[in-house]
């Protein structure tokens, strides 16, 4: 039995962590002894942690990364874990921090070291008087980490072509799609859409727009509020649901209030019933500044939603229901496209492309990599 160690920021609801959660319970437990190291303090539970533990997988809290001393403590912890664990395979999903996790995996002679790229840009965006200096330091850090993760890895994986080019700078890599359980997002014919949505405060007669993701810079929620305001100038029969939380939540709610669309918004926070929520809606909106290959976009299409997304999102994520809009376009341009999309019939998906995103296909590809090691 091979000892397999995953590194992840956590086991919560964001895209990378959902990817890990989706595959963990499906890997062959007769072939792999699995441990997950998360950058979370001891005692702080995660959304999917108990389910992972119930599947017989070990979870180690290595401490969060909030501040320099915390980062140094995290590094000490992962060094200890790697030195004493006797692992055969390390699979790291920590973005640029893969440069650190895989450096120590190599140092402690883990034979197979897998770097997995999930984003096509950095989310780091400092503000204030020192912003230029901080960004310069970050660019240096980024170059060092990319050099380290490439030199420390034996396998380079990416969720998309864009993410692979960003991480690996001309080196060969293999694309592994972020798989989901497609059937989970197809509700039965008798699903009570209006009843379910009413429990969340949504009006039964409204057209419903939905975004799923962190309220963070990457997802562009402040611009999304501008789109909602522009849409309100075109039509009034809609509500806009945002599923997720994040550091821009307070600012986003305030922006909705300033733009006069607070009455149109439903902020649900993090939810475990995303399939049901998607099936209560008519259009998926994603004005992201950048993405690797977004889980939530595949899920929305699997749930039968037409999707309006920014032109920064890879076309690999289009399985038949995506309309792209340039980020350079105005909020009014976006609103007009969303309005048209709200009145479209449900899309017909490309079955062959959709099958590529089935989590069983993802697990099969990963097990082939693990077994060849």
C-alpha positions in Angstrom: 0.0 0.0 0.0 1.4 3.4 -1.0 1.5 6.2 1.5 -0.1 9.3 -0.2 0.1 12.8 1.3 -1.9 15.7 0.0 -1.2 19.4 0.9 -4.1 21.8 0.8 -5.0 25.1 2.3 -8.1 23.5 3.8 -11.1 21.3 3.3 -13.7 24.0 2.9 -15.9 25.1 -0.1 -13.5 26.9 -2.5 -12.7 25.4 -5.8 -9.3 23.8 -5.1 -10.5 22.3 -1.8 -13.7 21.0 -3.4 -11.5 19.3 -6.1 -9.6 17.6 -3.3 -12.8 16.6 -1.4 -14.4 15.2 -4.5 -11.5 12.8 -5.2 -10.5 11.8 -1.6 -13.4 9.5 -1.0 -13.2 7.9 -4.4 -9.5 6.9 -4.4 -9.0 3.2 -3.9 -8.5 2.7 -0.1 -7.0 -0.7 -0.7 -4.1 0.8 -2.7 -3.4 4.1 -0.8 -2.9 5.1 2.8 -4.0 8.7 2.5 -3.2 11.7 4.7 -4.2 15.3 4.1 -2.2 18.2 5.6 -4.2 21.5 5.8 -3.0 25.0 6.6 -5.6 25.4 9.4 -5.0 25.8 13.2 -5.7 22.8 15.4 -9.3 22.8 16.7 -10.7 24.8 13.7 -13.0 22.5 11.8 -13.6 22.6 8.1 -16.7 22.1 6.1 -15.8 18.7 4.6 -13.3 17.5 7.3 -15.6 15.1 9.1 -16.7 13.4 5.9 -13.0 13.0 5.0 -12.2 11.5 8.4 -15.3 9.2 8.2 -13.8 7.9 4.9 -10.7 6.6 6.9 -8.4 9.4 5.7 -6.1 11.1 8.2 -6.2 14.9 8.5 -3.3 16.9 10.0 -3.7 20.6 11.0 -0.3 22.2 10.3 -1.4 25.7 11.4 -2.6 28.7 9.4 -0.5 31.1 7.4 -1.7 34.4 8.9 1.6 36.3 9.5 5.3 35.6 9.3 5.6 33.7 12.6 2.6 31.5 11.6 4.2 30.8 8.2 7.5 29.8 9.9 5.6 27.5 12.3 3.8 25.9 9.3 7.1 25.2 7.6 8.5 23.6 10.8 5.4 21.4 11.0 5.5 20.2 7.4 9.3 19.5 7.7 8.5 17.2 10.7 5.6 15.6 8.9 7.6 14.9 5.7 10.7 13.7 7.7 8.9 11.2 9.8 6.0 10.1 7.6 7.7 7.7 5.1 5.5 8.9 2.3 5.7 7.5 -1.3 3.8 10.3 -3.0 3.2 13.9 -2.2 0.5 15.7 -4.1 0.6 19.5 -3.4 -2.3 21.9 -4.1 -1.0 25.0 -2.4 -0.5 27.3 -5.4 2.9 29.1 -5.2 3.4 27.5 -1.7 3.9 24.3 -3.7 7.5 25.6 -4.0 8.0 25.1 -0.3 6.0 21.9 0.3 7.7 20.1 -2.6 11.2 21.5 -1.8 11.0 19.7 1.6 9.4 16.6 0.0 12.5 16.4 -2.2 14.8 17.1 0.7 13.3 14.2 2.7 13.5 11.9 -0.3 9.8 11.4 -1.1 10.1 9.6 -4.5 7.1 11.0 -6.3 6.4 14.8 -5.9 3.3 16.2 -7.7 2.7 19.9 -8.2 -0.8 20.8 -9.2 -1.6 24.2 -10.7 -5.1 25.5 -10.1 -4.9 29.3 -10.8 -3.9 31.4 -13.8 -2.8 34.4 -11.9 -1.9 35.6 -8.3 -4.6 37.0 -6.1 -2.1 39.3 -4.3 -3.2 42.9 -4.8 -1.6 45.2 -2.1 -3.0 48.7 -1.5 -1.7 51.9 0.0 1.6 53.7 -0.1 3.7 50.6 0.0 1.8 48.8 -2.7 4.5 49.1 -5.4 7.2 47.8 -3.1 5.0 45.0 -1.8 4.1 44.0 -5.4 7.8 44.0 -6.3 8.6 41.7 -3.4 5.7 39.4 -4.4 7.0 39.2 -7.9 10.4 38.1 -6.6 8.7 35.6 -4.3 6.7 34.3 -7.3 9.8 33.7 -9.4 11.5 31.9 -6.6 8.6 29.7 -5.8 8.0 28.8 -9.5 11.7 27.9 -9.9 11.5 25.8 -6.7 8.3 23.9 -7.5 9.6 23.0 -11.0 12.9 21.8 -9.7 11.4 19.9 -6.8 8.6 18.1 -8.7 8.6 14.8 -10.5 5.1 15.4 -12.0 3.6 18.7 -13.2 -0.2 18.8 -13.3 -2.6 21.6 -14.2 -6.4 22.0 -14.3 -6.1 24.0 -17.5 -3.8 25.2 -20.2 -3.9 28.8 -18.8 -3.0 27.7 -15.3 -0.2 25.4 -16.5 1.4 28.2 -18.6 1.3 30.5 -15.6 2.9 28.1 -13.2 5.4 26.2 -15.4 6.8 28.7 -17.9 7.4 26.5 -20.9 7.9 23.2 -19.1 5.7 20.2 -20.1 2.7 19.5 -17.9 -0.3 17.2 -17.9 -3.9 18.5 -17.7 -6.2 16.9 -15.2 -9.7 18.3 -15.3 -11.3 19.3 -12.0 -13.9 16.5 -11.8 -17.4 16.8 -10.3 -20.2 14.3 -9.7 -22.3 15.4 -12.6 -25.4 13.5 -11.6 -25.5 15.3 -8.2 -26.4 18.6 -10.0 -29.3 17.2 -12.0 -32.4 17.5 -9.8 -35.3 15.1 -10.2 -38.4 16.2 -12.2 -40.4 16.7 -9.0 -37.8 19.1 -7.4 -39.8 21.9 -5.7 -37.7 24.8 -7.1 -40.0 27.6 -5.8 -40.5 26.0 -2.4 -36.8 25.6 -1.9 -35.9 29.1 -3.0 -38.6 30.6 -0.9 -36.8 29.3 2.2 -33.9 31.5 1.2 -36.0 34.6 0.8 -36.2 34.4 -3.0 -39.4 35.5 -4.8 -41.2 32.7 -6.6 -41.9 34.9 -9.7 -38.4 36.3 -10.1 -35.8 35.3 -12.6 -32.8 34.3 -10.6 -29.1 34.9 -11.2 -26.5 33.1 -9.1 -22.7 33.4 -8.5 -20.8 30.8 -6.5 -17.4 31.6 -5.0 -15.5 33.6 -2.5 -16.3 37.2 -2.1 -12.7 38.0 -3.0 -10.8 40.2 -5.5 -10.5 37.3 -8.0 -14.3 36.9 -8.3 -14.8 40.6 -8.9 -17.9 41.0 -6.7 -17.9 44.8 -6.7 -18.3 44.8 -10.5 -21.0 42.2 -10.2 -23.0 44.7 -8.0 -22.6 47.2 -10.8 -23.9 44.7 -13.3 -26.9 44.1 -11.0 -27.6 47.8 -10.8 -27.4 48.1 -14.6 -29.7 45.2 -15.0 -32.2 46.8 -12.7 -32.3 49.7 -15.2 -33.3 47.2 -17.9 -35.8 44.9 -16.0 -37.0 44.5 -12.5 -38.1 40.8 -12.4 -34.9 39.3 -11.0 -33.0 38.4 -7.8 -29.3 37.8 -7.5 -28.0 35.1 -5.2 -24.3 35.0 -4.1 -23.2 31.7 -2.6 -20.0 32.0 -0.6 -18.2 34.4 1.8 -14.9 36.1 1.9 -12.8 39.2 2.8 -14.9 41.5 0.5 -18.3 40.5 1.9 -18.8 43.7 3.9 -17.6 45.9 1.1 -19.8 44.0 -1.4 -22.9 44.4 0.7 -22.2 48.1 1.2 -21.7 48.5 -2.6 -25.0 46.8 -3.3 -26.6 49.3 -0.8 -25.0 52.3 -2.5 -26.1 51.2 -5.9 -29.7 50.6 -4.8 -29.7 46.9 -5.4 -29.7 45.6 -1.8 -33.3 44.5 -2.3 -32.2 42.4 -5.2 -29.4 40.5 -3.4 -29.4 37.3 -1.4 -26.1 36.6 0.3 -26.3 33.0 1.5 -22.8 32.5 2.9 -21.1 29.1 2.5 -23.6 26.4 1.8 -23.6 22.6 1.4 -26.7 22.5 -0.8 -25.1 24.2 -3.9 -26.8 21.7 -6.3 -30.2 22.6 -5.1 -29.4 26.3 -5.1 -28.2 26.2 -8.7 -31.4 24.4 -9.7 -33.4 27.2 -8.2 -31.8 29.7 -10.6 -31.8 30.6 -14.3 -28.4 32.2 -15.1 -24.9 31.8 -13.7 -22.8 34.9 -13.6 -18.9 34.9 -13.3 -17.2 38.2 -14.0 -13.9 36.9 -12.6 -10.6 38.7 -13.1 -8.9 35.3 -13.6 -9.5 31.6 -13.1 -7.7 28.3 -13.6 -10.6 26.1 -14.5 -13.6 27.0 -12.3 -15.4 24.2 -10.6 -18.5 26.3 -10.1 -18.9 26.9 -13.8 -18.9 23.2 -14.6 -21.4 22.6 -11.8 -23.7 25.4 -13.0 -23.7 23.9 -16.5 -24.4 20.4 -15.1 -27.4 22.0 -13.3 -28.7 23.2 -16.6 -27.9 27.0 -16.3 -26.9 29.3 -19.1 -23.7 31.0 -18.0 -22.3 34.5 -18.6 -18.6 34.6 -17.8 -15.6 36.9 -18.4 -13.3 36.3 -21.3 -10.5 35.5 -18.8 -12.0 32.1 -18.2 -10.6 29.3 -20.3 -12.8 28.0 -23.2 -12.0 24.5 -21.9 -14.7 25.1 -19.2 -17.4 25.5 -21.8 -19.4 22.3 -22.1 -22.2 23.9 -24.1 -23.8 26.6 -22.0 -21.2 29.5 -21.7 -21.4 33.0 -23.2 -18.3 35.0 -22.8 -18.2 38.8 -22.2 -15.1 40.9 -22.2 -14.0 42.3 -18.9 -13.4 45.6 -20.7 -17.1 45.8 -21.4 -19.3 48.1 -19.3 -21.7 47.0 -16.6 -24.5 47.9 -19.0 -23.0 45.6 -21.7 -22.9 42.7 -19.1 -26.4 43.5 -17.9 -27.8 43.4 -21.4 -26.2 40.0 -22.0 -27.5 38.7 -18.7 -31.0 39.9 -19.5 -31.0 38.1 -22.8 -29.6 35.0 -21.1 -32.4 35.0 -18.5 -35.0 34.5 -21.2 -33.2 31.6 -23.0 -34.4 28.0 -22.7 -32.2 25.5 -20.8 -29.0 24.7 -22.7 -28.1 21.3 -24.3 -24.7 20.2 -23.1 -21.9 18.6 -25.1 -22.1 15.1 -23.6 -18.6 14.2 -24.7 -17.0 17.3 -23.2 -19.1 17.0 -20.0 -17.9 13.4 -19.5 -14.3 14.7 -19.3 -15.3 16.5 -16.1 -16.9 13.5 -14.4 -15.0 12.9 -11.2 -14.6 9.2 -12.0 -12.5 10.2 -15.0 -10.4 12.5 -12.8 -9.8 9.8 -10.2 -8.9 7.3 -12.9 -6.3 9.6 -14.4 -4.8 10.4 -10.9 -4.6 6.7 -10.0 -2.8 6.0 -13.2 -0.2 8.6 -12.2 0.1 7.3 -8.6 0.4 3.6 -9.8 3.1 4.4 -12.3 5.2 5.8 -9.5 
